[in-house]
Amino acid sequence: MKLILTTEVSGLGAPGDIVEVKDGYGRNYLIPRSFAIRWTRGAESQIASIKKARDAREIRDLGTAKEVAGQLGALKVKLKTKAGDSGRLFGSVTTGDIADAVKAAGGPLLDRRRIEIGNPIKSTGSHKVSVKLHPEVSATLDIEVLAI
């Protein structure tokens, strides 16, 4: 089955890519979750708009990615959230929370889908998260979670 991806699917491709997948995977997983649309000649016109939006979000080249990685390495991000007396959070820290905290700390604008949290952050203290800026460049970001 030929599909056009509308969002990034790990191990498969990026938005706007035309992929060939098994019928069941496409019909039962990708299409119902709006990760992909069926490929038709008319749908190919949508590929241009999807790729244009992706290019606007994506970091342009390797040099820029390394520069942003340097900025993130020097940045001290503090994230305030509700927590109990023992330091355990009510809920957990999401990638969206981290992206907002980086922006508030004066860092570059990050796409939340590029932020990778190894283990869920459910306690106060210092934590490390990875940001995949470019296929060849990843940055490590130190985040300090504080209780309100």
Solvent accessible surface area in square Angstrom, and as a share of the most:
residue,aa,sasa,rsa
1,M,42,0.19
2,K,94,0.40
3,L,0,0.00
4,I,0,0.00
5,L,0,0.00
6,T,40,0.23
7,T,43,0.25
8,E,85,0.38
9,V,18,0.10
10,S,109,0.70
11,G,92,0.89
12,L,54,0.27
13,G,21,0.21
14,A,26,0.21
15,P,9,0.06
16,G,1,0.01
17,D,44,0.23
18,I,74,0.38
19,V,20,0.11
20,E,123,0.55
21,V,16,0.09
22,K,168,0.71
23,D,76,0.39
24,G,30,0.29
25,Y,87,0.33
26,G,0,0.00
27,R,126,0.46
28,N,101,0.52
29,Y,81,0.31
30,L,0,0.00
31,I,52,0.26
32,P,83,0.52
33,R,128,0.47
34,S,79,0.51
35,F,60,0.25
36,A,2,0.02
37,I,55,0.28
38,R,127,0.46
39,W,74,0.26
40,T,72,0.42
41,R,208,0.76
42,G,56,0.54
43,A,12,0.09
44,E,74,0.33
45,S,86,0.55
46,Q,91,0.40
47,I,19,0.10
48,A,71,0.55
49,S,70,0.45
50,I,33,0.17
51,K,77,0.33
52,K,157,0.67
53,A,52,0.40
54,R,41,0.15
55,D,73,0.38
56,A,79,0.61
57,R,116,0.42
58,E,70,0.31
59,I,39,0.20
60,R,167,0.61
61,D,75,0.39
62,L,63,0.31
63,G,47,0.46
64,T,54,0.31
65,A,0,0.00
66,K,124,0.53
67,E,112,0.50
68,V,18,0.10
69,A,21,0.17
70,G,48,0.46
71,Q,88,0.39
72,L,1,0.00
73,G,54,0.52
74,A,83,0.64
75,L,31,0.15
76,K,154,0.65
77,V,3,0.02
78,K,125,0.53
79,L,21,0.10
80,K,139,0.59
81,T,35,0.20
82,K,136,0.57
83,A,17,0.13
84,G,25,0.24
85,D,161,0.84
86,S,106,0.69
87,G,15,0.14
88,R,147,0.54
89,L,12,0.06
90,F,145,0.60
91,G,51,0.49
92,S,51,0.33
93,V,8,0.05
94,T,73,0.43
95,T,35,0.20
96,G,22,0.21
97,D,59,0.30
98,I,0,0.00
99,A,11,0.09
100,D,96,0.50
101,A,10,0.08
102,V,0,0.00
103,K,125,0.53
104,A,91,0.71
105,A,43,0.33
106,G,66,0.64
107,G,18,0.18
108,P,28,0.18
109,L,142,0.71
110,L,15,0.07
111,D,37,0.19
112,R,132,0.48
113,R,116,0.42
114,R,63,0.23
115,I,8,0.04
116,E,91,0.41
117,I,45,0.23
118,G,75,0.72
119,N,124,0.64
120,P,94,0.59
121,I,6,0.03
122,K,87,0.37
123,S,48,0.31
124,T,44,0.26
125,G,30,0.29
126,S,87,0.56
127,H,42,0.19
128,K,141,0.60
129,V,5,0.03
130,S,40,0.26
131,V,0,0.00
132,K,84,0.36
133,L,8,0.04
134,H,40,0.18
135,P,112,0.70
136,E,132,0.59
137,V,14,0.08
138,S,76,0.49
139,A,8,0.06
140,T,80,0.46
141,L,0,0.00
142,D,58,0.30
143,I,1,0.01
144,E,72,0.32
145,V,2,0.01
146,L,54,0.27
147,A,56,0.43
148,I,146,0.74
